[in-house]
Amino acid sequence: MQKLVLINSQAVPLPSENIDTDQIIPARFLKSISKEGFGENLFRDWRYNVHSNEPNPDFVLNNPKYSGEILVAGNNFGCGSSREHAAWSLTDYGFKVVVSSYFADIFKGNALNNGLLPVKVSEDYLKDLMETITQNPSTQITVDVEKQTISFNDMTESFELDSYKKICLINGYDDIDFLTSKKEAIQKFEQKTQKVYEQEL
């Protein structure tokens, strides 16, 4: 996974609430076990006309004035089924951060396991951020993973982040990478334990 330390980016506003994982990536696209290619079908049924398969000009991802590595969504993002593909599709599309006032627990875990940072903010902060980027798409947002803060236009709010997942995000580790990084310390502990065991015999 790529490292996430400091993200400076514009953002895409998606104010809808209760966006579930089937809306993020419809079930008919879950056949592949590879993480690649899912971004093409992110929000598929909203991005494209069901009958003509033409891009829906009213959907925000098809609006050229909005872009960036940050998705700002309404309350209760990622609810519904526990498909990990939802996180895959968001990262494959290019998003590194999703901001909301509430995330479904399973989605949050899947996101962090795949290098996607879910930033939970207060409802007031989300409202101000959503209004700002909708009116001014060039607004720059800064997410500092180490400090656990999100900022725009001199407005800053802190967010919670599990300490273990924080280490993984900053270093670009998945769970296996983290264990591998501790190999030397594990070997030293084993050697020390073996010496103590031998002395006791």
Secondary structure, DSSP 8 states (H G I E B T S, - for coil): ----SEEEE-EEEE--SS-BHHHHS-GGG----SSTTGGGGTTHHHHB-TTT--B-TTSGGG-TT---SEEEE-SSBTBSS--THHHHHHHHHT--EEEES-B-HHHHHHHHHTT-EEEE--HHHHHHHHHHHHH-TT--EEEETTTTEEEETTEEEE----HHHHHHHHHT--HHHHHHHTHHHHHHHHHHHHHHHHHH-
